[in-house]
């Protein structure tokens, strides 16, 4: 298991960090999505194609590298569809599509993924050689900026027919058994195409939007079968990717308040010299150390030990999601009154942290998942200094 | 030998040589010494220590591989933990060649037991405020004073002793470190009963004790820098659990709680998930620190974060175990042997938050040395020690 960055990964981190420091500092985040920055991020650094396989023009890197990039975009509170496109690219690794993958790799296509990975409320109908979708996705991440929406349907849309047998109704108990039997399929919808209405939502997070997407006979393309296992794997990969962003938000929040504690004076002393502040910052640092360890482990697991991925991904969301919000919250509070003002950036981190914490469902779902996995006998080791035992020869 | 082979060999050796059954009482010294000698002769004592002084000269990877295997056994290594975790590494780092030659191998082989003599009644967190005096007398030093919280002193052959040699200097600049013979005339060890009802540590009194100058570790009045080395090793060894071998039958472990608690109750499940999350997060952090150390990045003050987290986890675990058990947690289960295992665990749990630096001291260290925050105002750093207030003042 590898929990420290390779020299190449450190280089990647430096490259992304210095690019974002110049092109997209957090202070710019409240201006929202800047397509020019997005284009440069993908063009100059090739970030959009990081995890796209080389045969589709990408860098063929793993989750460990993507996590490094997402940590930095998170720390910068980068607005726009970078995370959403990464989610979509992760789904496409399970159902590869040349057109979409090359488009993402070249940075000319942005995408998003309907969440949860198999969303409720979509109805697919096979008609006239194609598939059309109906239904509403109430909250699509970066839905206003993305070109393409990916969604997993519970089963393949059956041949055109009248009534239920011809339909695959997502999440509904009435879905026809045969079409759902082989598990979810991934479909793509052109969000600029016919039958799509996008309603931007007022979001807590000022730096990244969500959109209600109404589909009314929108043409969709079936990309491939994910299967139950594939869909679960995509959900795990998405959880790990989000945790990497959360690690960045956590780190940047802590950095900001530590820097402030070194220059802000009260009662004749820097506030960082008071134990009331110092000890809180020390506890926040402990969360950072553990969060980074959990994220590195989850990313390594995604690349090298898929059997452990469900557990590592659930742990990543259960631990890092909470830690990120707690640190962002305390970083805001320790700023004092100025942290509560609109002009200060503290609330941008606080709000992103909250939006991220609940993005994949109520956080209890990750805890419930951990409980279920523990019951099923995972992981190999839970002891304090633990390391899984090597397999017997 | 690759790591997996090393690990398999270690496992096989432990299976054949580790004592079976219950952990022997902590004072079963001959038994422990006999085991330690076999451990050393098999190459599993001082795994990362320099070969020149009797270690194996291997890496953290082998050390951790062995520790991971050893966790499945209850090894009788407790009385050696201070020597292995703290005083030994200090001698390796800061001792003279004569001292390394004389002390390190017998320490690793369990022939001699070590304790550490830093804290005093008036100097706990603020250990540099200590008052035990050493006064030069030709080629020896005469020591007078009192130490406290000294683990295994009652069994120890040697102690690493921090003394004040110059009260005219500011507190950190008038200290000197020595190796003292614990059976020398004038050394008195008294067991100190702690809140568990057992005597895990001692008070040690020095009355006109003579220590040869050859047993001085480091320069005169430079004892603080030697002590910092020891304390760093202490935090690291605590956080890594070296020598503290977590008993396999720990009644507060997640595995034990899963057996004893009603895991169909959603509230219980959430408690256990919380314990699991904290345990895994800390385990992964410790593994990351170890991997960084292997890559040549010394964790330094970041080890204090691991120690603080372990202290909090230890209390959380015992607290949770007793809450899950209910009334039975607070009564004895063995006739005449005192409280039951959970009552013992909750009584022992605060120790980790106090020994090796309190949680508050750990937070100061993290704040100042890791995050670079400004120190609080200090009235004690530049004043001659003799002019300072120390300990509890009326």
Interface residues (C-beta under 8 A of the other chain):
Chain A: X1 X2 X3 X4 X258 X261 X262 X269 X270 X272 X273 X274 X275 X277 X278 X279 X281 X282 X283 X285 X286 X289 X290 X291 X292 X293 X294 X296 X297 X315 X318 X319 X367 X368 X370 X371 X374 X375 X379 X381 X382 X383 X384 X385 X386 X387 X389 X390 X392 X393
Chain B: X3 X4 X7 X8 X64 X67 X68 X71 X240 X241 X246 X253 X254 X255 X258 X263 X269 X270 X272 X273 X274 X276 X277 X279 X280 X281 X282 X283 X284 X285 X286 X287 X288 X291 X292 X295 X297 X302 X305 X306 X308 X309 X310 X313 X360 X362 X363 X364 X366 X367 X368 X370 X371 X372 X373 X374 X375 X376 X377
